[in-house]
Amino acid sequence: MNSKNKIVVTSWNGKSWEMTPEQIEAAYRYKEHQYRIEDAENQLDGNADWIEEEYGYSHDEIMDFADELAERFEDKFDCNVSENDDWVARIIEMFDAAGRKESNDD
C-alpha cells in the first residue's frame, strides 16, 4: 500500500501513527464499544438496588453483566427511544433471560 492511502494521526502529546482509513475506523469502533461498556457499567451500578431486589443478584454479580448489556444495547439501539428508557429495557430483557439468582443455581 502506498503512503497516499494513509493518514497521519497525532495525539495531544505529539505521538503520531500512520493509519489507513480502515484502521482508523476499526480503532474508532473499538473505542466506541469500550465507552459503551463503561455506560453499561454506570447503568448497572445506578440500577443495582432494584435489580438485586427483583432478580436476587449481588452488586458484583450484576456488574459482571456489563459486556452483555453493552452488546444488547448496541444491537437493539433505537434512536426513537430515550437512551435511559432503552437501557432499562435492555436490563430487564437481560435479567429476565438470566432468571432470578435463586433459580439459577447450576
Stockholm file with secondary structure:
# STOCKHOLM 1.0

chainA/1-106         MNSKNKIVVTSWNGKSWEMTPEQIEAAYRYKEHQYRIEDAENQLDGNADWIEEEYGYSHDEIMDFADELAERFEDKFDCNVSENDDWVARIIEMFDAAGRKESNDD
#=GR chainA/1-106 SS CCGGGCEEEECTTSCEEEECHHHHHHHHHHHHHHHHHHHHHHHHHHHHHHHHHHHCCCHHHHHTTHHHHHHHHHHHCCTTSCHHHHHHHHHHHHHHHHCCGGGCCC
#=GC SS_cons         CCGGGCEEEECTTSCEEEECHHHHHHHHHHHHHHHHHHHHHHHHHHHHHHHHHHHCCCHHHHHTTHHHHHHHHHHHCCTTSCHHHHHHHHHHHHHHHHCCGGGCCC
//
